[in-house]
Amino acid sequence: MNRIHTTCCALTASALVLAGLLAVCVGQRTAANEAQASMVIAQDALTMMTAQTRSGEEAFFVLDNATASLMVYRLDISRDVLEPAAGLNLDEIFNNNGDNDGRRRRGNRR
């Protein structure tokens, strides 16, 4: 009986230690994936955001709430060039009945 009680206490203690380590690891991961609101500008019906897509290249996203469209522009920092990359009609995507995926491609795809 004494051995069983000692074993149960040891297992409970090790489970609590592992749960604590798991909580710390998950907390560190979620902190690394936090969004930075300083990169987002929202005013009236427009929301604009930049995000790095490749090394030396960023994308500029413009969401128009009035027309339910998303425009994506490619920003090549080294060449100082902004070019259209894609346009999406969000109404067609989210109200899709299987006919069309709502995508209009613009510009060259690399």
C-alpha positions as CSV (number, residue, x, y, z in Angstrom):
1,M,0.0,0.0,0.0
2,N,2.8,2.4,0.8
3,R,4.6,1.7,-2.5
4,I,1.4,2.4,-4.5
5,H,0.8,5.7,-2.6
6,T,4.5,6.8,-3.3
7,T,4.1,5.8,-7.0
8,C,0.9,7.8,-7.3
9,C,2.5,10.9,-5.7
10,A,5.5,10.6,-8.0
11,L,3.3,10.3,-11.1
12,T,1.1,13.2,-10.0
13,A,4.2,15.4,-9.4
14,S,5.8,14.5,-12.8
15,A,2.4,15.2,-14.5
16,L,2.3,18.7,-12.9
17,V,5.9,19.4,-13.9
18,L,5.1,18.4,-17.5
19,A,2.0,20.5,-17.6
20,G,3.9,23.5,-16.4
21,L,6.6,23.0,-19.0
22,L,3.9,22.7,-21.7
23,A,2.2,25.9,-20.5
24,V,5.6,27.8,-20.7
25,C,6.4,26.4,-24.2
26,V,2.9,27.3,-25.6
27,G,3.1,30.8,-24.1
28,Q,6.4,31.4,-25.8
29,R,5.1,30.2,-29.1
30,T,2.0,32.4,-29.1
31,A,4.0,35.4,-28.1
32,A,6.2,35.0,-31.2
33,N,3.1,34.9,-33.4
34,E,1.4,38.1,-32.2
35,A,0.2,40.4,-34.9
36,Q,1.7,43.9,-35.0
37,A,-1.1,46.4,-35.2
38,S,1.3,49.2,-36.2
39,M,1.4,47.7,-39.7
40,V,-2.4,48.0,-40.1
41,I,-4.2,51.2,-41.0
42,A,-8.0,51.1,-40.9
43,Q,-10.1,54.1,-41.8
44,D,-13.7,54.3,-43.1
45,A,-14.2,51.4,-45.5
46,L,-10.5,50.7,-46.2
47,T,-8.1,48.6,-44.3
48,M,-4.4,48.6,-45.4
49,M,-1.6,46.3,-44.2
50,T,1.9,45.3,-45.2
51,A,3.6,42.0,-44.6
52,Q,6.9,40.5,-45.6
53,T,6.4,37.8,-48.2
54,R,10.0,37.0,-49.2
55,S,13.4,38.3,-48.4
56,G,13.6,41.8,-49.7
57,E,9.9,41.8,-50.8
58,E,6.8,42.9,-49.1
59,A,3.1,42.7,-50.0
60,F,0.7,45.6,-49.5
61,F,-2.9,44.5,-48.9
62,V,-5.9,46.8,-49.4
63,L,-9.3,45.5,-48.1
64,D,-12.3,47.6,-49.3
65,N,-15.2,46.8,-47.1
66,A,-17.7,48.8,-49.3
67,T,-17.1,46.6,-52.4
68,A,-15.9,43.5,-50.5
69,S,-12.7,43.3,-52.5
70,L,-9.1,42.6,-51.5
71,M,-6.3,43.9,-53.7
72,V,-2.7,42.6,-53.2
73,Y,0.3,44.6,-54.4
74,R,3.8,43.4,-54.5
75,L,6.4,45.8,-53.1
76,D,10.0,45.1,-54.3
77,I,12.0,47.2,-51.8
78,S,15.4,46.8,-53.6
79,R,13.9,48.1,-56.9
80,D,11.5,50.5,-55.2
81,V,8.6,49.2,-57.3
82,L,4.9,48.6,-56.4
83,E,3.0,46.4,-58.8
84,P,-0.5,44.7,-58.6
85,A,-0.2,41.0,-57.7
86,A,-3.8,39.8,-57.2
87,G,-7.4,40.9,-56.8
88,L,-10.1,39.0,-54.9
89,N,-13.8,39.5,-54.8
90,L,-14.6,38.3,-51.3
91,D,-18.4,38.1,-51.9
92,E,-17.8,35.5,-54.6
93,I,-15.4,33.6,-52.3
94,F,-17.5,33.5,-49.2
95,N,-20.9,33.2,-51.0
96,N,-19.5,30.5,-53.3
97,N,-21.9,27.9,-54.7
98,G,-19.1,26.0,-56.4
99,D,-19.0,27.9,-59.7
100,N,-16.2,30.4,-59.2
101,D,-13.5,31.0,-56.7
102,G,-13.6,34.8,-57.1
103,R,-10.0,35.3,-58.1
104,R,-8.7,37.8,-60.7
105,R,-5.0,37.6,-61.3
106,R,-3.0,40.7,-62.0
107,G,0.6,41.2,-62.7
108,N,3.3,38.6,-63.1
109,R,3.7,35.7,-60.7
110,R,7.2,34.8,-59.7
